[in-house]
């Protein structure tokens, strides 16, 4: 596939054009196809956005418009790759996705594709009668999910209320746990020292009392 884009169109650009592939030499005819381009101030058929994108498993919608002169013309949503078309008023399975075409009958058609897959990407077109408008669909991969948590940090090196990924959270939790263990160990040594001091004082007092009693004996 190759794409030709014409910019700054004028009325004089209306007419026949053709795309061709050169098959061989002068004696071999080229493979070609013709199209007719109509340039008008008020387009008879159009789409709100000719380039749309969605994520795998998600959905995408396209709003298509047509003028009153095409009210009684057949309107379709088609895929370029296999020329498969969908008409309004029904939900249709399309490969692994679902296509819903809602024709309001008042100058607009809504196309919704649900459960998108990578294979759905490509060129489509909306047509009313013999007029077609191309639309390109891009399907992106679904982003990987990460667990975000809010951590209240216990050290000066870390911030309060920082949202981190799972691995970063584990690292900070380990740092917090280590700090708590160090704090608990220090408190234990203080309590042990106080207890030993009290025991020593009690021993000295008891010894003094016993000495005084023995001296009186």
Secondary structure, 3 states (H helix, E strand, C coil): CCCCCCCCCCHHHCEEEEEEECCCCCCCCCEEEEEEECCCCCCCEEECCCEEEEECCCEEEEEEEECHHHCCCCEEEEECCCCCEEECCEEEEECCEEEEEEECCCCEEEEEEECCCHHHCEEEEEEECCEEEEEEEEEECCCCCCCCEEEECCCCCCCEEEEECHHHHHHHHHHHHHHHHHHHHHHHHHHHHHHHHHHHHHHHHHHHHHHHHHHHC
